[in-house]
Amino acid sequence: MTRDTALIQQKVDAMEAQATSLKERLSALEIEVEKWASKRNSLNDTCKKIGGEIRQLQIERDRVNQKIRELKSEREYLRGELEVQYRKYDVEKKQTMVLTYRTFQSKDGVRRQIEELDWKIQTTSLTPHEEAQIITQIKRLEQEALVHKEIAVLKQRVRRIRLAITAIKRQCEEINTQIDAFETERQENHVQRLSKIKEVKRVKTEADDAHQRFLEYLKEANEARSKHVNYINQLRDLSSQIHVIEEAKRKLSADAELEARRKTATEKLKQKKKMSFQEFKALSDKGLV
């Protein structure tokens, strides 16, 4: 090995060591690239999953809000109906009180008195004047009985109105209970959504960080790969140089050996000594025999 090839070989050995070290570094970087890409993808999948959960919570929130609006609308309608029933109640109650002031005794008392007077007319000998007075009294009592019938009708209406008011109040209470339940559900939904939003922000930050690490390792891996390829190309060039030098060296050595053999053969030819086949061929190739 010549001094030139020795120097080149030293350079090759050094570059091969560097290429090997770089290859090991590249393998480690590729592992990091794959690791951070996998972590980023996993975190992005988690973000998508949490995002879906947030959208579902939003759908539930909208459903609850719609239900609360419907219940409040129904409650407002019932409150309006309640005011109507209260007004009816006041009117019927006042009418009942007015008619009650027009009576002087109970309904049963009026009925008994009419029966007694009617019996008196049938069983007692009365003068025309006395009978006329009793008949007048009976007519007055019958008018009072009609008032009692009207009062009874009004009291029945008042009872129905009171029952309607009680039913409406019960419906309002049930609606209030439902609204309270939905309000609680809405609040729980709000807390869950805030928690999920906070979580997705945290995971998104981690995913962005992982992607940044991925890009950093990818850049470093690409640079290492480029350097490695460059080293390989340089090693090929150096190997080619060594091959060219070695070939040139072998050719020079072969030419020198052939020339020495030819000189030896020429001397033997002059001295008419026996030559070897290689010596004869050396002269023959040169056209000397």
C-alpha positions as CSV (number, residue, x, y, z in Angstrom):
1,M,0.0,0.0,0.0
2,T,1.4,3.4,-1.1
3,R,1.5,6.4,1.1
4,D,-1.4,8.0,-0.9
5,T,-3.6,4.9,-0.5
6,A,-2.7,4.6,3.1
7,L,-3.8,8.2,3.8
8,I,-7.0,7.6,1.8
9,Q,-7.6,4.4,3.8
10,Q,-7.2,6.2,7.0
11,K,-9.7,8.7,5.8
12,V,-12.1,5.9,4.8
13,D,-11.7,4.2,8.2
14,A,-12.4,7.5,10.0
15,M,-15.5,8.2,7.8
16,E,-16.7,4.6,8.2
17,A,-16.6,5.1,12.0
18,Q,-18.4,8.4,11.7
19,A,-21.0,6.8,9.3
20,T,-21.6,3.9,11.7
21,S,-22.0,6.4,14.6
22,L,-24.3,8.5,12.5
23,K,-26.3,5.4,11.5
24,E,-26.8,4.5,15.2
25,R,-27.8,8.1,15.9
26,L,-30.2,8.0,12.9
27,S,-31.8,4.8,14.2
28,A,-32.3,6.4,17.7
29,L,-33.8,9.5,16.1
30,E,-36.2,7.4,13.9
31,I,-37.4,5.7,17.1
32,E,-38.0,9.1,18.7
33,V,-39.8,10.3,15.5
34,E,-42.1,7.2,15.6
35,K,-42.6,7.6,19.4
36,W,-43.6,11.2,19.2
37,A,-45.8,10.7,16.1
38,S,-47.6,7.9,17.9
39,K,-48.1,10.0,21.0
40,R,-49.3,13.0,19.0
41,N,-51.8,10.8,17.1
42,S,-53.0,9.2,20.3
43,L,-53.5,12.6,21.9
44,N,-55.3,13.9,18.8
45,D,-57.6,10.9,18.9
46,T,-58.3,11.7,22.6
47,C,-59.1,15.3,21.6
48,K,-61.5,14.0,19.0
49,K,-63.1,11.7,21.5
50,I,-63.5,14.5,24.1
51,G,-64.8,16.8,21.4
52,G,-67.5,14.3,20.6
53,E,-68.4,14.1,24.3
54,I,-68.6,17.9,24.4
55,R,-70.9,18.0,21.4
56,Q,-73.1,15.4,23.0
57,L,-73.3,17.4,26.1
58,Q,-74.2,20.5,24.0
59,I,-77.0,18.5,22.4
60,E,-78.2,17.4,25.9
61,R,-77.9,21.0,27.1
62,D,-80.0,22.2,24.1
63,R,-82.6,19.5,24.8
64,V,-82.8,20.5,28.5
65,N,-83.1,24.2,27.6
66,Q,-85.9,23.5,25.2
67,K,-87.7,21.4,27.8
68,I,-87.3,24.2,30.4
69,R,-88.7,26.7,27.9
70,E,-91.6,24.5,27.1
71,L,-92.4,23.9,30.8
72,K,-92.1,27.6,31.6
73,S,-94.4,28.4,28.7
74,E,-96.9,25.8,30.0
75,R,-96.6,27.3,33.5
76,E,-97.3,30.8,32.2
77,Y,-100.3,29.5,30.4
78,L,-101.5,27.8,33.6
79,R,-100.9,31.0,35.6
80,G,-103.1,32.8,33.1
81,E,-105.7,30.2,33.6
82,L,-105.3,30.5,37.3
83,E,-106.0,34.2,37.1
84,V,-109.1,33.6,35.0
85,Q,-110.4,31.0,37.5
86,Y,-109.7,33.4,40.4
87,R,-111.7,36.1,38.7
88,K,-114.5,33.7,38.1
89,Y,-114.3,32.6,41.7
90,D,-114.5,36.2,42.9
91,V,-117.5,36.9,40.6
92,E,-119.4,33.8,41.6
93,K,-118.6,34.3,45.3
94,K,-119.8,37.9,45.3
95,Q,-123.0,36.8,43.5
96,T,-123.5,34.1,46.1
97,M,-123.1,36.6,48.9
98,V,-125.5,39.1,47.3
99,L,-128.2,36.4,46.9
100,T,-127.5,35.1,50.4
101,Y,-128.3,38.6,51.8
102,R,-131.7,38.3,50.0
103,T,-132.7,35.3,52.1
104,F,-134.0,35.4,55.6
105,Q,-133.8,31.7,56.5
106,S,-132.3,28.5,55.4
107,K,-133.4,26.5,52.4
108,D,-134.9,23.8,54.6
109,G,-136.6,26.4,56.8
110,V,-138.3,27.9,53.7
111,R,-139.4,24.5,52.5
112,R,-140.8,23.5,55.9
113,Q,-142.6,26.9,56.2
114,I,-144.2,26.5,52.7
115,E,-145.3,22.9,53.6
116,E,-146.8,24.2,56.9
117,L,-148.7,27.0,55.3
118,D,-149.9,24.8,52.5
119,W,-151.1,22.2,55.1
120,K,-152.8,25.0,57.0
121,I,-154.8,26.1,53.9
122,Q,-155.9,22.5,53.3
123,T,-156.8,21.6,56.9
124,T,-158.0,24.9,58.4
125,S,-161.2,26.9,57.8
126,L,-159.9,30.3,56.8
127,T,-161.6,33.5,55.7
128,P,-160.9,34.7,52.2
129,H,-158.7,37.5,53.6
130,E,-156.7,35.1,55.8
131,E,-156.3,32.7,52.9
132,A,-155.1,35.5,50.6
133,Q,-152.5,36.5,53.2
134,I,-151.2,32.9,53.5
135,I,-151.0,32.6,49.7
136,T,-149.1,35.9,49.4
137,Q,-146.8,34.6,52.1
138,I,-146.3,31.3,50.2
139,K,-145.5,33.1,47.0
140,R,-142.9,35.2,48.9
141,L,-141.4,32.0,50.3
142,E,-141.4,30.3,46.9
143,Q,-139.4,33.3,45.5
144,E,-137.0,32.9,48.4
145,A,-136.8,29.1,47.6
146,L,-135.8,30.1,44.0
147,V,-133.1,32.3,45.4
148,H,-131.8,29.3,47.4
149,K,-131.8,27.2,44.2
150,E,-129.8,29.9,42.5
151,I,-127.4,30.0,45.5
152,A,-127.0,26.3,45.3
153,V,-126.1,26.5,41.6
154,L,-123.7,29.3,42.4
155,K,-122.1,27.3,45.2
156,Q,-121.7,24.3,42.9
157,R,-119.9,26.5,40.4
158,V,-117.7,27.9,43.2
159,R,-116.8,24.4,44.2
160,R,-115.9,23.5,40.6
161,I,-113.9,26.6,40.3
162,R,-112.1,25.9,43.6
163,L,-111.3,22.3,42.4
164,A,-110.0,23.7,39.1
165,I,-107.8,26.2,41.0
166,T,-106.5,23.4,43.1
167,A,-105.8,21.2,40.0
168,I,-104.0,24.1,38.3
169,K,-101.9,24.8,41.4
170,R,-101.0,21.1,41.5
171,Q,-100.0,21.2,37.9
172,C,-97.9,24.3,38.5
173,E,-96.2,22.6,41.4
174,E,-95.4,19.6,39.3
175,I,-94.1,21.8,36.5
176,N,-91.9,23.6,39.1
177,T,-90.6,20.3,40.3
178,Q,-89.8,19.3,36.7
179,I,-88.1,22.7,36.0
180,D,-86.0,22.3,39.2
181,A,-84.9,18.8,38.1
182,F,-84.0,20.1,34.6
183,E,-82.2,23.1,36.1
184,T,-80.1,20.7,38.2
185,E,-79.4,18.6,35.1
186,R,-78.5,21.7,33.2
187,Q,-76.1,22.8,35.9
188,E,-74.5,19.4,36.0
189,N,-74.2,19.5,32.2
190,H,-72.5,22.9,32.5
191,V,-70.0,21.7,35.0
192,Q,-69.3,18.6,32.9
193,R,-68.8,20.7,29.7
194,L,-66.4,23.1,31.5
195,S,-64.5,20.1,32.7
196,K,-64.3,18.5,29.3
197,I,-63.4,21.9,27.6
198,K,-60.6,22.3,30.2
199,E,-59.5,18.7,29.6
200,V,-59.5,19.0,25.7
201,K,-57.4,22.2,26.0
202,R,-54.9,20.4,28.1
203,V,-54.7,17.4,25.8
204,K,-54.6,19.7,22.7
205,T,-51.6,21.5,24.3
206,E,-49.9,18.1,24.9
207,A,-50.7,17.1,21.4
208,D,-49.2,20.3,20.0
209,D,-46.1,19.8,22.2
210,A,-45.8,16.2,20.9
211,H,-46.1,17.4,17.3
212,Q,-43.4,20.0,17.9
213,R,-41.1,17.3,19.4
214,F,-42.0,15.1,16.4
215,L,-41.0,17.9,14.0
216,E,-37.7,18.6,15.8
217,Y,-36.7,14.9,15.8
218,L,-37.9,14.5,12.2
219,K,-35.7,17.5,11.1
220,E,-32.7,16.1,13.1
221,A,-33.3,12.6,11.6
222,N,-33.5,14.1,8.0
223,E,-30.3,16.0,8.6
224,A,-28.6,12.8,10.0
225,R,-29.9,10.8,7.0
226,S,-28.6,13.4,4.6
227,K,-25.2,13.4,6.3
228,H,-25.2,9.6,6.3
229,V,-26.0,9.5,2.6
230,N,-23.2,12.0,2.0
231,Y,-20.8,9.9,4.0
232,I,-21.7,6.8,2.0
233,N,-21.2,8.7,-1.3
234,Q,-17.8,10.0,-0.1
235,L,-16.8,6.5,1.0
236,R,-17.7,5.2,-2.5
237,D,-15.6,7.9,-4.1
238,L,-12.7,7.2,-1.8
239,S,-13.0,3.5,-2.5
240,S,-13.0,4.2,-6.2
241,Q,-9.9,6.3,-5.7
242,I,-8.1,3.5,-3.8
243,H,-9.2,1.0,-6.5
244,V,-7.8,3.3,-9.3
245,I,-4.5,3.8,-7.4
246,E,-4.2,0.1,-6.7
247,E,-5.0,-0.8,-10.3
248,A,-2.4,1.7,-11.5
249,K,0.1,0.3,-9.0
250,R,-0.6,-3.3,-10.1
251,K,-0.1,-2.2,-13.8
252,L,3.2,-0.5,-13.1
253,S,4.4,-3.5,-11.1
254,A,3.3,-5.8,-13.9
255,D,4.9,-3.7,-16.6
256,A,8.2,-3.6,-14.6
257,E,8.1,-7.3,-14.1
258,L,7.4,-7.8,-17.8
259,E,10.2,-5.5,-18.8
260,A,12.6,-7.3,-16.4
261,R,11.5,-10.7,-17.9
262,R,12.0,-9.3,-21.4
263,K,15.5,-8.1,-20.5
264,T,16.3,-11.5,-19.1
265,A,14.9,-13.2,-22.1
266,T,16.9,-10.9,-24.4
267,E,20.1,-11.8,-22.7
268,K,19.3,-15.5,-22.9
269,L,18.5,-15.1,-26.5
270,K,21.9,-13.5,-27.2
271,Q,23.6,-16.2,-25.2
272,K,21.4,-18.9,-26.9
273,K,20.2,-20.1,-23.5
274,K,16.9,-21.9,-22.9
275,M,14.0,-19.5,-22.0
276,S,10.9,-20.1,-20.0
277,F,7.5,-19.8,-21.7
278,Q,6.8,-16.5,-19.9
279,E,10.1,-15.1,-21.1
280,F,9.5,-16.3,-24.7
281,K,6.0,-14.8,-24.5
282,A,7.5,-11.5,-23.3
283,L,9.7,-11.3,-26.4
284,S,6.9,-12.5,-28.6
285,D,4.4,-9.9,-27.4
286,K,7.1,-7.3,-28.3
287,G,7.8,-8.9,-31.7
288,L,11.3,-9.6,-30.9
289,V,11.1,-13.3,-31.9
